[in-house]
Amino acid sequence: MADKKLKITLVKSPIGAVPKNKKTVEALGLTKLNKTVEMPDNAATRGMIRKVAHLVKVEEI
């Protein structure tokens, strides 16, 4: 599991979102719409994704 990664893409703007969700999106490294980042597949990343699932699209690599 250590070498697994997640490809996370911001598909909806966090402008109208709860401030905590905005910070979570920023912490994931997503700054602009349609930006994609690769993050390690671990519990912390999964938890962050769960909080902002309505704003992002996730693919397993």
Backbone bond lengths (Angstrom), bond angles and torsions (degrees), N, CA, C in turn:
res aa  C-N    CA-C-N  psi(-1)  N-CA   C-N-CA  omega(-1)  CA-C   N-CA-C  phi
1 M - - - 1.456 - - 1.526 111.59 -
2 A 1.299 117.75 -18.72 1.456 121.69 -177.30 1.524 112.46 -64.75
3 D 1.338 117.32 -30.82 1.454 119.88 -177.69 1.526 113.46 -94.02
4 K 1.323 117.93 -0.46 1.454 120.63 178.63 1.521 110.18 -77.34
5 K 1.319 114.62 145.29 1.460 120.01 179.45 1.516 109.90 -131.28
6 L 1.315 115.16 160.16 1.459 122.23 176.01 1.523 108.11 -119.28
7 K 1.316 115.43 136.62 1.458 121.48 176.41 1.524 106.14 -100.58
8 I 1.322 117.57 114.52 1.462 122.39 -174.42 1.527 109.23 -113.88
9 T 1.327 116.39 126.81 1.465 122.10 -178.64 1.519 109.48 -121.56
10 L 1.334 116.58 132.76 1.462 121.67 176.53 1.523 108.31 -81.63
11 V 1.338 117.03 115.04 1.466 120.73 -176.16 1.527 113.31 -110.54
12 K 1.321 117.23 -13.51 1.463 120.83 178.84 1.523 108.60 -134.47
13 S 1.311 116.26 138.28 1.460 121.04 -176.95 1.533 111.88 -66.93
14 P 1.338 116.58 136.42 1.468 119.91 177.67 1.532 113.05 -86.20
15 I 1.330 118.24 13.67 1.463 121.31 -175.93 1.525 112.67 -57.73
16 G 1.326 118.34 -46.92 1.458 120.38 -178.41 1.518 113.66 -90.46
17 A 1.328 116.30 6.48 1.465 120.22 -174.72 1.526 112.11 -79.37
18 V 1.313 115.09 167.03 1.459 122.73 175.86 1.543 107.90 -61.28
19 P 1.319 118.97 140.12 1.468 121.08 -178.87 1.532 114.33 -51.79
20 K 1.331 117.34 -37.33 1.460 120.73 179.18 1.534 110.66 -63.32
21 N 1.343 116.29 -37.70 1.458 120.31 178.26 1.522 111.32 -69.10
22 K 1.321 116.80 -35.60 1.468 120.65 177.38 1.524 109.94 -61.45
23 K 1.322 116.35 -43.80 1.469 121.50 179.38 1.524 111.03 -64.85
24 T 1.324 117.00 -37.45 1.462 121.32 179.27 1.526 110.43 -64.99
25 V 1.329 117.02 -43.99 1.470 121.47 178.09 1.527 109.66 -61.03
26 E 1.317 116.42 -43.11 1.469 121.89 179.02 1.531 110.69 -64.55
27 A 1.320 117.29 -39.82 1.464 121.71 179.68 1.526 111.57 -66.46
28 L 1.314 116.95 -27.82 1.460 120.93 176.37 1.532 111.32 -74.99
29 G 1.329 116.90 -10.12 1.463 120.68 178.66 1.514 112.99 92.28
30 L 1.323 116.40 13.06 1.458 120.76 -179.22 1.525 109.47 -96.35
31 T 1.338 115.68 112.19 1.458 119.80 -175.66 1.522 112.59 -108.63
32 K 1.332 117.68 -29.71 1.460 121.35 -178.28 1.524 110.30 -128.72
33 L 1.311 115.57 159.01 1.450 122.05 177.77 1.525 110.11 -60.90
34 N 1.307 116.63 140.08 1.478 124.75 -179.68 1.522 113.89 68.06
35 K 1.323 118.62 10.20 1.460 120.51 174.89 1.534 108.18 -77.02
36 T 1.333 115.47 140.99 1.456 121.19 -179.31 1.517 109.81 -119.17
37 V 1.330 116.30 136.89 1.465 121.86 175.96 1.525 108.69 -129.46
38 E 1.322 115.33 154.21 1.462 120.92 174.96 1.520 107.69 -107.87
39 M 1.323 114.96 127.02 1.463 121.14 -179.64 1.519 108.65 -126.05
40 P 1.335 117.64 153.67 1.465 119.68 176.56 1.532 110.49 -66.85
41 D 1.319 115.89 146.54 1.462 121.07 -179.74 1.528 108.59 -86.14
42 N 1.334 115.97 91.75 1.465 120.37 177.96 1.535 109.62 -137.41
43 A 1.299 115.77 176.47 1.465 121.05 -175.47 1.530 112.46 -62.14
44 A 1.323 117.34 -38.77 1.465 120.93 -178.72 1.529 110.77 -64.79
45 T 1.314 116.37 -46.15 1.464 120.56 179.38 1.521 110.91 -65.07
46 R 1.332 116.96 -42.51 1.468 121.27 178.58 1.528 111.35 -60.55
47 G 1.323 116.99 -38.79 1.458 121.53 179.21 1.516 111.92 -65.90
48 M 1.339 115.63 -40.76 1.463 119.99 178.22 1.526 110.44 -65.11
49 I 1.320 116.14 -40.99 1.465 120.80 179.77 1.527 110.26 -64.81
50 R 1.321 116.80 -39.85 1.461 120.86 -179.57 1.524 111.18 -60.10
51 K 1.334 117.15 -36.96 1.470 121.42 -179.33 1.528 113.08 -69.28
52 V 1.341 116.67 -30.49 1.465 119.74 -176.76 1.537 111.00 -120.60
53 A 1.327 116.74 31.94 1.464 122.07 -176.91 1.532 112.60 -58.53
54 H 1.321 116.88 -29.39 1.464 121.09 -178.98 1.532 112.67 -76.06
55 L 1.342 117.17 -9.02 1.468 121.03 -178.65 1.526 113.34 -109.45
56 V 1.314 117.28 -15.27 1.462 120.67 -173.42 1.524 113.28 -124.81
57 K 1.340 114.31 161.87 1.465 121.72 173.29 1.523 105.80 -120.35
58 V 1.335 116.86 135.30 1.460 121.38 -175.09 1.532 110.68 -122.25
59 E 1.340 114.80 135.28 1.465 120.78 175.17 1.505 107.79 -128.26
60 E 1.331 116.50 141.60 1.464 120.37 175.96 1.515 108.54 -89.00
61 I 1.330 116.11 137.47 1.472 121.22 -179.89 1.512 108.74 -105.19
